[in-house]
């Protein structure tokens, strides 16, 4: 479509489009090539100072600050800049959590005549589907929950209509921000996990009947999705329980990608021995099913090797782990020029070196120094290739290599070795 528009060669034609940050980072190089580098990029991820001022005035006018209402404009400005990282999403989440709005939502979502929690389960599952970017159609909800979701909605429609959750018997709210707030702040995490697992049991039995069900199944078993649905302080207990339950399902039991997701869960909790065991299981099933190369699994394994040897004192094989992680990263940088994940893992070199520099011999440090130089060469190649987007993570990786080599130089200099 874009190529067809460019082929018109019109001077009075302007194309305005938007994309998620991750998608733009991945494809912006291609876009610049299509438009002969005649491309203006406006980041809408962050609020500028004028937008922050306008937002403060709006929230002041409608008393949306909660306990922060009495703060000065300067302190509100600092709160949005620092605590919310200039993100409108973070400001909205804080607003939803103000006492008056929180109480109103809790009142609307409290149901006196719902002994089996059917309407609560319906609303919860609809918001889980929102997070998965899948339209929460009532027929799908009925299939996932095993009861007539439409009937449950109609029984409570008058109450839900006040909050614009329901219109004409359909769930209309599709805000990922509201979904995140609902899941993390208003609904008990144990209930969220129980409903998700009940849905997964249903999906496991109908997995092969529709592509949509397979997509939902994959989303609900992804670590990042589960992590996003659970408040930080409650993840350790509930995430492990959820993945332990999932491993018994037929479409998870021998799926290498499921075991990778479970390994990532354990890795995020710094449970490294458990993560190592799960990576072994994932590699075993990947090999069994004929995958000679599993880039997602390899990439996360490189992350595991670096993070575990950086953060845990249970290991002493620092160089063997580093060399394995480095071989994975540079192979992916070579084989997949547009990939960003290998640079994300290579950026961990600095933390590894900073933590373990005193425990590494001079020869090991020289070897790591050369490895950092190898990564820096790939970073430079990406910078010079205008058809590949200049992703922030690649730039961060380049800076990490500079810090790492500087740290190694300083250490070797104390031993009379100069590089």
Beta strands, then each sheet from edge to edge (+ up, - down):
strand 1: 166-167
strand 2: 170-171
sheet 1: 1+ 2-
end
